[in-house]
């Protein structure tokens, strides 16, 4: 099968791919599109199909589009070289531009639908980091997960290790049973003594001892500014395309829980400022702020439901 040959050929195909982690991320999205539509790159695509595929990848930044397109092109060229596809497939793919896609480069991801979508964005970002020890990013990842569950920045920098249990995480006095892969990150950070870094050689950066979950090799407790710096280091791995920022994640978690409540309750009325303030976790006594936040919540629902 030509697809197997691409990955196994020692003289071409996957063997000549530059940064394989980047290719693997793009390829995973190609496979998801093929499974969803029943179509296959091996049979060739029209321009419309290529556009549909890239849109399904949730491309939010032009640099990400060019990255994905170059990796798809490497596979298409391999198929052409092996006589599987006609040569015109290269020009069809080449004709797809950012103007054909639904990209809002200025805002990136506006909201996250659920915790799974957030987790995937974090993992995609870490995979392109090329760092020696990926646990380096456990700190910003956990910060963002805690933001999703509604913690303030001050609560996050003061979050105690002891609130990370073996079967869940205590948040505001309630045990939250998180997905296994996310809980493992919390436990790994709780128990970590530090992380490895590639310099002139491999060195170990030991965390300063602390009862706080969020600590670094220099500080047993960090301030909000330092916390924002840790998160920004993760966010910049994909050029900010995933908008991995505290405010985006915090608000997404609030809207997610509000939508669950709306689906379960017959008394859901955000037009009531007092009710809206309670559900959306902020003082909405101001009419202007109240109106704006309801508009934001409606946009969240339009994006995902």
WOPEPE-V524345 format. One record per backbone hydrogen bond with DSSP energy under -1.0 kcal/mol. NH is the residue of the N-H (numbers start at 1). CO is the residue of the C=O. Records with the same first field share a line. If there is no record, write none. Layout:
# WOPEPE-V524345
NH: CO ; CO
This chain:
# WOPEPE-V524345
5: 1
6: 2
7: 3
8: 4
9: 5
14: 6
15: 12
16: 13
17: 14
23: 19
24: 20
25: 21
26: 22
27: 23
28: 24
29: 25
30: 26
31: 27
32: 28
33: 29
34: 30
35: 31
36: 32
37: 33
38: 34
43: 40
44: 41
50: 46
51: 47
52: 48
53: 49
54: 50
55: 51
56: 52
58: 55
65: 61
66: 62
67: 63
68: 64
69: 65
70: 66
71: 67
72: 68
73: 69
74: 70
75: 71
76: 72
77: 73
78: 74
79: 75
80: 76
81: 77
82: 78
83: 80
84: 79
89: 86
90: 87
92: 88
93: 89
94: 90
95: 91
96: 93
100: 97
101: 98
103: 101
108: 104
118: 114
119: 115
120: 116
121: 117
122: 118
123: 119
124: 120
125: 121
126: 122
127: 123
129: 126
136: 133
137: 134
138: 135
141: 137
142: 138
143: 139
144: 140
145: 141
146: 142
147: 143
148: 144
149: 145
150: 147
151: 146
156: 152
157: 153
159: 156
161: 211
163: 160
164: 161
165: 168
169: 176
170: 163
171: 174
174: 171
176: 169
178: 176
183: 179
184: 180
186: 182
187: 183
188: 184
189: 185
190: 186
191: 187
195: 205
197: 203
199: 201
203: 197
205: 195
207: 193
208: 216
213: 159
216: 219
227: 223
228: 224
229: 225
230: 226
231: 227
232: 228
233: 229
234: 230
235: 231
236: 232
237: 234
238: 235
239: 236
240: 235
241: 238
243: 240
245: 243
249: 245
250: 246
251: 247
252: 248
253: 249
254: 250
255: 251
256: 252
257: 253
258: 254
259: 255
260: 256
261: 257
262: 258
263: 259
264: 260
265: 261
272: 269
276: 272
277: 273
278: 274
279: 275
280: 276
282: 277
290: 286
291: 287
292: 288
293: 289
294: 290
295: 291
296: 292
297: 293
298: 294
299: 295
300: 296
301: 297
302: 298
303: 299
304: 300
305: 301
